Amino acid sequence: MNLARSLTPLLMLIPLMALASPQVGQLSATLDKPETQGFYRPKDALKLDFSDAVAPEWKPFIRLELDSIDVTEMVTWKSLSLRYQPVRAMSAEEHELRLMYYGEDGSVEELGYWTFQVRQTAAFKAITVEGNSELTANQRLAEHNMAGPEAFNASGFSQWYSELEADHLRIEGHADLEYVNRASQGTTGRHLDMTRMTLLAETETARVAAGDQQMGDTSLIMDGYQQRGMAGDVSLDDLQSDMRLFSMSSTRNLGLRDGIGLDDDDNRITGGRWQTRWEPGDSTEIQFSSTYLSGRVSSTSASKWSANPVNRVHDGDAWNAVMDGFFLDRSLRMRFEHATSRYDFDGRDFGFEAVEDNAWSGLITLDPEPSEAETPIHWSFGAEAQKVGAFYRSLAHRALPNDLYMRRLFVSGERDKWFWDTSFTVEEDNVDSNASYPTTETRRWNAQLGYSDYEEPEPGSILAYLGQPSYTLSLDRSRRKDLSTPSSYFPEDLTTEGVQFGASFQKERWNWSVDAGMERLTDHTGWQPDTDLQHLGWQLGLELSDSYYLTAGVQDTRTRYRAGGESTDQQLYSLGATAELIPDRLSARLDITLDHYNAEDDPYFAQRQVSRYASGQLNWTLRKADTNRPGLELTLSYSGNQLRDRLSGTDTLNEDQIWLKVQTTLPNLYPSTRP
């Protein structure tokens, strides 16, 4: 009794002590203010101060999450604080930081939540400089019967990108440097030059760019390629419209001394584009645009009457109007374009005036919603047509084929492991029906059916031994025939038909494939022989281990002349091996090819020859490249080629050589992401 009375006060202290001891849910934390006013820098440490000491038994259950990524492993603990030092520089944007408690009983409590800004400086949110440079030197150590190339050559390139981003302005720059020890091998014909450069500045509503850039989308008047020049864009949000003015060089392969490419009046194109968007409904968007351009392009040509080249300056202009609409939640697209060009084909001051002509194109595609079956079918349908006049040519799209009328229908689909597509195309030239020229029609049809199994084969089945399969079957037919032929031209009527089949099988450590096909050529005019071409091939890839890989292949091709039954045969054998002798340090590769060609019965050109080609290389990585740290590689390579004429019994080619290549690579980045 007396013992019980003496223990009672002690027993009452236990709940009182529990009430007095802080619980994890009562723990509060504050994020220290950054050293800079109002923002953190990319590599600044994050420090949390606690209201009470963190009990050691709580630490395994407390996690620090930065942008939903657990970074607790990089945290340094103290009794009343923790500190996180970013392993990689934080990006310049707003970030989220959470302090979480995940209890052993499955309970979850958020102990703190903060958002903070990261930027480089008070003036700029982000300052980024990225670069990648490579310098290569090749020295031929030995050779036999080699006529070229030169025994030593060197080349290098350096690509740079920089960006400055402020609150309402972004500036971006690109530059590509190229070096060659022989100026004739350079892109611009110089030893060292800047083959690509761009400087861009933009706000939310305006953009100005100078240098190499895409001046416009691909259309009937522009090829969509990058050109050197200057462009400015303005967005008119209230009108849902955009306007662009541009001036560009009409030539390519410009260097640093060519500036932004606008100094040459005879190689300059100037124009503008207007585009507006109309959204009459939630599932409909229609875009209208129009582009106009005018300028000159010069070309040098030699006449058969004179050895001296003639410089011609071609004047011209072009404009187009485009309607591009998306309907039914963008499942239906309709695009129509009309273009007019005026082009001086013979050149300025050569007698003839510029010629005007037109072109148009139309495209309709439909991608309906898949069916609601257990394995739905995804269909895609389309039709397009394009007609380009005989004298249509735009200064900014000189490679567009003219004098052509094309129509095409196409369908594709997929269901589970199956896919298929087919198209039918009709092309016709001489769109003006000029009786002095032939009118030729080309009809092309092709179809493809494929199967790709993404599931593992059932154990014990034949596919479990062969490998995970993929199959393709393709058929095609083309006929090019004159609809009308003037007496001064040879008639044309040629049919080509083909069928191809391929099968590939994939296992964990090896893969193999077979392919077979036939192509039949028939000349209905009799000007060239009718032939049948057949081929059969087999390829193997075998991973002997994590460091050794082997490839092998056999290809057999036969061409048969149907009239006389003569045939030519070719067998191609290949063997390759790759070995990583020291991981990430020393590797080797060997390739051997043997080609047997037998055309002794060829009625036009009898041949019979054997060629052998062998190459090998040993690559040693002395130092791996890393951010702001150069890498160095040495490569010793051999190549040999032998060609023997079996009809004459002589070697027509027997050469080999050994090269040593030294290559250094330097990737640059600021701010560096290295810790």
Sequence and secondary structure as in RCSB ss.txt:
>XXXX:A:sequence
MNLARSLTPLLMLIPLMALASPQVGQLSATLDKPETQGFYRPKDALKLDFSDAVAPEWKPFIRLELDSIDVTEMV
TWKSLSLRYQPVRAMSAEEHELRLMYYGEDGSVEELGYWTFQVRQTAAFKAITVEGNSELTANQRLAEHNMAGPE
AFNASGFSQWYSELEADHLRIEGHADLEYVNRASQGTTGRHLDMTRMTLLAETETARVAAGDQQMGDTSLIMDGY
QQRGMAGDVSLDDLQSDMRLFSMSSTRNLGLRDGIGLDDDDNRITGGRWQTRWEPGDSTEIQFSSTYLSGRVSST
SASKWSANPVNRVHDGDAWNAVMDGFFLDRSLRMRFEHATSRYDFDGRDFGFEAVEDNAWSGLITLDPEPSEAET
PIHWSFGAEAQKVGAFYRSLAHRALPNDLYMRRLFVSGERDKWFWDTSFTVEEDNVDSNASYPTTETRRWNAQLG
YSDYEEPEPGSILAYLGQPSYTLSLDRSRRKDLSTPSSYFPEDLTTEGVQFGASFQKERWNWSVDAGMERLTDHT
GWQPDTDLQHLGWQLGLELSDSYYLTAGVQDTRTRYRAGGESTDQQLYSLGATAELIPDRLSARLDITLDHYNAE
DDPYFAQRQVSRYASGQLNWTLRKADTNRPGLELTLSYSGNQLRDRLSGTDTLNEDQIWLKVQTTLPNLYPSTRP
>XXXX:A:secstr
 HHHHHHHHHHHHHHHHHHHS  GGG  EEE   SSTT B TT  EEEEESS   TTTGGGEEEEETTEE GGGE
EEETTEEEE  SS   SSEEEEEEEEE TTS EEEEEEEEEEB SSSS SEEEEEEEEEEEEEEEEEEES   S 
SEEEEEEEEEEEEEE SS EEEEEEEEEEESSGGGSTTSSSEEEEEEEEEEE SSEEEEEEEEE S SSSS    
EEEEEEEEEEEGGGTEEEEEEEEES     GGGTTS S GGGEEEEEEEEEEEEEETTEEEEEEEEEEEEEEEEE
EEETTEEEEEEEEEEEEEEEEEEEEEETTTTEEEEEEEEEEEE SS TTSS   EEEEEEEEEEEE     SSSS
  EEEEEEEEEEE TT  BTTBTTS  SEEEEEEEEEEEETTEEEEEEEEEEEE TT  TTS EEEEEEEEEEEE
EE  S   TTSHHHHH EEEEEEEEEEEEEEEEE  TTS   EEEEEEEEEEEEEE SSEEEEEEEEEEEEEETT
SSS  EEEEEEEEEEEEE SSSEEEEEEEEEEEEEETTT  EEEEEEEEEEEEEEEETTTEEEEEEEEEEEEEET
T SS  EEEEEEEEEEEEEEEEE  BTTB EEEEEEEEEEEEEEETTTTEEEEEEEEEEEEEEEEEEEEES    
